[in-house]
Amino acid sequence: MRQGSRVRLPDVNDMDELVERFLAYIDVERGLAKSTIAAYRSDLRRYTAWLAKNGVSAPDAIARGHVEGFVASLADESARSRARRLAAVHELHRFIVAEGKAPADVSEGVKAPKSLDTLPDVLTIDEVKALLDAASPQGDDDAVGLRDKALLEFMYATGCRVSEAVGADLADLDLEAHVARLMGKGSKQRLVPIGSYACAALHDYLAGARTALMERAKRAPELRAVFLNKRGRRLSRQSVWEIVKLAGRRAGITRPLHPHTLRHSYATHLIQGGADVRSVQELLGHASVTTTQIYTHVSPQTLIETYITSHPRAR
């Protein structure tokens, strides 16, 4: 579709129809990721269901009070979830105004609840090492273990999202140059370096383990994907969650783990190692540096050590 063209759909006024039109717009014209579109669909279906329950079915019948009432109805959810749902509502109302279905954006000025300055889950460097070492307990004879080791090394080396890891193709890797091409949100591509440990793990996996997984396929195996499941197909996001949790249990890490923990740890360790925020922003594929700034936190122990070594009357 040409730049600036519009999605051509029948003229509608019903809210459910408008939501579908909006979802088509962000899919075709803005090229947002399928997972992002699915999140918008879930949030906006909840919004339109709340509106319908309160007797509102047309876009020009929505008032600011309705938007505020919807946000208030989410009181049992976390501040982050409420903020995400309100962001979807804002996007929808801007679209409604642009389509001429309402004279003004009634959601404008409705603020998301302030969230606590919670820090992301981060592993220490020693915990990351234990996690990566625990990924392949049976060594070079286990195809699945070699895959898990390569996967977790790749995720920590690049700071990629789980969707970027499972979406990686063989053509995206250049192990000789130690770089990988990642497809981020909104189909935005970026090149990131891969460290020597991850390159070695990927080489071990690609040298034979991946072929062994392909041979298990009952139908045509996946030829492009880097990471395959036990049936020779592209690895799923859910499988990555299980791989991370299993490695965590083997490593003796008792707190809950998820794939994003490696991304959080990657960013935090870069910042603590002296990387500037702008560089980390580019590596993570963040659209705004504000998102990256959460990783500039320092631990209480670091603050104490800084105080003791820096303050003239600390000792």
N, C-alpha and C positions, 0 to 999 in steps of 0.2 A: 504494500500500500504506500502511496506517495506521502511524503512529509506533509503534515498539516491536514490530510484528508480526514473525513469523519466516518464513523460507523453508520451505515444506513439501515435503520430498523424502523418498523412501523411506529406511527405516532401513538404514544400511550400516556395515560395519566395514573394508572394503578401503580401503587408503590412496589409490589412484587415484580411487576413488569419493568419498572424503572431500575430496580436493582439489577436485574438480568442485563439490561441495556448498559448499565454502568460497568458491570463485570466484563462484558464484551469489549467495552471501550478500553479498560486498563489492560486487557489481554492483547487485543489487536494493535491498538495505537501506542500504548505505553510499553508494551512488551514485558510486563511484570512476570515474575516467576510463578509457576503453577501453584506452588505452596502458598505464595502471598495471596493469590487470587482466591484460593480455598479458604484462607483465613478471613479475607474480606467477606466472602459469601457467608461464612458461619456468623460473623459479627453482625452483618446487616440483616440476615434472616431473624436474628434475635431482636434486632431493633424494630423491624417491620411487624413482627409478632406482638411486641409490646405496644406498638402504635395501634394495631388492630384491636387488641384487648381493650384499649382506651378509646375506641370508637373513631380512630383516624385511619383513613384509607387513601386519601388524596394528598399529593405533595404540597398543594397550596393551602391545606388545612392544618399543616403542622405549625405550631408556635414554639417560641423559645422555651416556654414552660414544659412542653412535651419533651424536648431534648434534655432539659435539666431533670425531669422526672425519670427519664430512662436511665440517666447516669446514677440517680439516687437509688434506682431499683437494683443496681449492681453492687450494693454496699457490702455484700458478703464475699465479693471477689477481691483479689489483691489489687493494689493501686496500679500495678503495671498492666493487669488485664483490663481494668476500667479505662486506663489511658489509651490502650490499643483499640478498644471498642469505640471510644469517642473519636479517635483519629479516623476510623472508618466512616463514622457518621459525618464528620466534617467533610471528608472527600465526597461522599454521596451528595450532600447538600450543595457543595460547589458545582457538582455536575448538574444537579437539578436546575440551578439558576442558569447555568450556561445553556441548558436545553430549553430555557424559557418556560419551565413548568412551575416556577414560583418567582415572585418579584424580588425576593431577598433571601440571603442565607441566614436562616433563623438560628443556625448552630454557631454562628460567629460570636465569639466572646464567651462561649461556654467553655470553662476551663476543666482540664483533667485534674483529678485529685493529685495532690502532691505526694510523691512516693518517698519513702525513707531512703536515705543514701546508703542502700545496701550494696555491699561489694560482691563481685562475682565469685563463684567457687573457684579457688585456685589451689593447685598442688605445689608443693615445694619441688625443687629440682631433684632431690633424692627420691621423692614419691613418684615423680614422672619416670625416673630411671627404673624404679622397682616395677611400675606398671608396664613399661615397655619390655622389660626383661621377662615378665610373667606372661606375655602374650603368646609365646611359643615354647611351652615347657618341654615338648618332646623333641625339639631340635630340628635338624635338617630333613628328617624322614617324614615329617607331617606336613602335608600340603596345606591343610587348613591353618595350622599353627604358623607356617611361613606367611600365609596371606594375612593373618591377624597381626603379626609382627610388622609386616610392610605397611599395612593400613594405619596402625597406630603411630608408627614412626613418621609416615607421610603426614598425618594430621597434625602431629606436634611440630614437625619441621616446617610446615607451610601455614599453620594457623587457620586451615580451611574450615568452612562449615561442613556439616555432615552431608548436605546435599551436593556440595562441590566435590567431596571425596567419592561418593557413589556415582556421581555423574562424570568423573574423570575417564577419558579415553586414552588408549595407548598413544595416539597421535599428540596428546597433550603433554607427554613426558619427553624430556631431553636429558637423559641421565649423564651424558658426556658433558653437557654444559651446566648440569646441576640446576635446571629450572623446570618449572611446571606452569602450564596455562590453566587457570581456573575460571570457570563460568559462574559469576556471582549473581546477586539479585538484579533483576531487570535485564538479564542476559548481558551484563557487563563483564568483559574479560579483563584479566590482569595476569601478569607474569610474576611469579614468586620464586625465590631461590629454594633449593632443596639441599640440606646439609649432607655431609658424607655418610652419617649413620643411616639416614633414610635412604640414600642412594644405594648403599650396600644391601639394605633389607629389601628394597624393591628389586634389585638385581637378582638376589637369591630367590625371590618369589617368582619373578618372570622367567628365570632360567629353566624351571621345570614344574613348579607347583601349580602355576596357572594352567599349564597344559593338562596336568593331571585332573584339575577341576573341570576343564572343558570336556574331557573324555567321559565324565560322569553324566553329561547331558543326555536326556532321553529324546530330546528333539534337537534341532539345530542349535549349537552352542552360541553364546555371545562372543562375537569376534572383536568388538571395539573396546568394551569396558576393561578398565584396569583390574578392578576388584570383582571377583566372581563368587557366587555362593556355592554350596556343596553340589548343586545340580547344574553347574556350568552357566548359570544365568547371572545377570548383573546383580550385585549385592544391594539389598534394600536398606533404607534408613533404619528400620526396626532392627535389622540384624546387627547394624553397627552399635546400636544401644546395648544389645546383648553381649557383644564382643568386649565393649568397654567395661561393662559391669562384671563379666567373668574375669577379665584380667585384673580388675580391682580387687576382687575377692582373693584371687591367687596371690596378689601382692600384699595382702593383709591391710588394705585400706578400708576402713570401716564406714566412713561417711559416704553418702550417696554420690555416685558418679554418673555423668552423662557425656555424650560426645563433645558438647560445648565446653566441658571442663578443660579439655586439651587446648581449645582455642583461647579460653581465658588465661590459661597458664602460659601459653606461647606469648601472648601480648604482654602479660605482667613481667615475665622473665626478660623480654626484650627491653622494656622500660627500665627495669632494675639494673640491667646490664649496660645502660647508657644510651639506648636508642631514643631519638627524639619522637615526639608524639606524631608529628606530620608523617614521618616515615612509617611508623606503625599503622597509621590510618590507611596509607596506600597499600601496605602489605595485607591488611585485614579486608580491604575493599569497602571501608565505611564511606558513605556519602558525605558525612559531616564529621569534623574533628571532635565535636562535642560528644559523640558516641564513644570515641576512643579515649577521651579524657578520664573515664572511670578507671582506666588501668594505671593512672598515675598515682594511685593510692600507695601508701607505704605502711608496713606493719608496725604495730606498737613497739616491737623489739627494735626495729630499725630506728624509730624515733628516739628510743632510749639510748641506743648506741651513738646516734648523732649528737644528742644532748651531752652525753658524758665526754665525748671527744672534742666538742666544740665550745661548750660554755665555760668561761674562765673560772667559775666558782662551783662547778659540778662535782669536783672531787674533794 
